[in-house]
Amino acid sequence: MAREQDIEALLVDLQTRLAFQDQAISELNEVITDQQQQIDRLREELRLAGDKLKVLEESVEISAPDEKPPHY
């Protein structure tokens, strides 16, 4: 009788742990999904900023570095 109670208690403990692990995995999955969406948005923003920078670079004339006049 005591052995059956021990086995039943162990089974309940295992089921409880499994339920908590399932919940933790679900929560972690949500966090990972949210983070991936943030990464995707940031990548897109970075790409757009890079595109804008290229356009600005193309519109600015590149001048020669300031050189000292020959009499110096």
Summary of the structure (lengths in Angstrom):
residues: 72
radius of gyration: 31.8
end to end distance: 106.0
largest distance: 108.9
contacts: 116
relative contact order: 0.05
helix: 81%
strand: 0%
